[in-house]
Amino acid sequence: MTSAATAAKRHTVLDSPYGPLTLVADDGVLCGLYMTEQRHRPPEESFGVGDDTLFAETEEQLKAYFAGELKAFTLELRLHGTPFQRGVWEQLARIPYGETRSYGDLADALGNPKASRAVGLANGKNPVGIIVPCHRVVGSDGSLTGYGGGLERKQRLLDFERGTALF
């Protein structure tokens, strides 16, 4: 049985240098970008297949990003989460292309320096990876820490943005 909340959700799968990406829209607005085997990925049967035009702008911007031509996305997003999670995701979107921040840096930016663990949990629930760049968050010592798409993908995305990727 499909609920009214999921009836308007549509998806498509886009090939990328980092594997297939499942794009999800809610009433025509992007609300999800999921990698294969990603934690917190909704079941695909919870939404229908979108038409070719629904995701055209998202696909265009992602292709430009993967070509190294786009440094910041300008897509309309509908992010479902708690106020704290949405605050973390807003901070993620402010991390410049090719740079990283620690969980503690984000907690400080939110005015709650003791919230790094909560920031990490919110970071992990980011529904639009790559576009809201949760891959740019590292441990306080600069080490790679958890990433819903896998640490290998995280390293590859960081290397790509720094211009050191080996394809």
Disulfide bonds with the S-S distance in Angstrom:
none
